[in-house]
């Protein structure tokens, strides 16, 4: 489904050229759960942004479902991103003046889903993520774990094919972090492709495959012990 061929990413300003990614070759199959690991500054987020069509590679080819997408125009990029990807970030990225219900509903508003269908789907997601009793709370009234649950619920409400999670448990304690990992595992079991950036080997081993980056290169790639359980 996702195929990266000799992907490079270079950031330039007037004085400095920084190579974030060098000759990345990587494939992700439909329905996989893949973790990306590596030290800070090794290119993990740059790689995730290219996969999610937030950014473009400086060179190389990116194929999505066999179609070249590395050099498409911004309008087509936005359409592909909206129809295929959802994002979960370490910092939650909830809108402070919207309630839990309204934050989760937002992707459906952008997709111009009818109000009746929005109500039905948001109520189902609130039930699934055990957030119904927090539906009228604002983000600053929620715990960190609850905020990230809202962020994951918002990500899945539009039924994306692929979830890109950038350190989704980075701001959480171990208990709430485990809750988020369990949510991602369940989504993967239901067929959603998950690509997760993490610093935690313990959490990476819950995925099916672990990719290690160092200085913009893929240095190792291994299957985790959890492969047979997912």
ABEGO torsion letter per residue (X at the ends): XBBBBGBBBBBBBAABBBBABBGBBBBBBBGBBBBBBEBBGAGAAAAAAAAAGABBBABEBBBBGGBBAAABBAAAAAAAAAAABBBBBAAGGBBAABBAAAAAAAAAAAAGBBAAAAAAAAAAAAAAAGAAAAAABBAAABBAAAAAAAAAAAAAAAGBABBBBBGAAAABBAAAAAAAAAAAAAAAAAGBBBBBBBABAAAAAABABBBBBBGGBBABBBBBAAAAAX
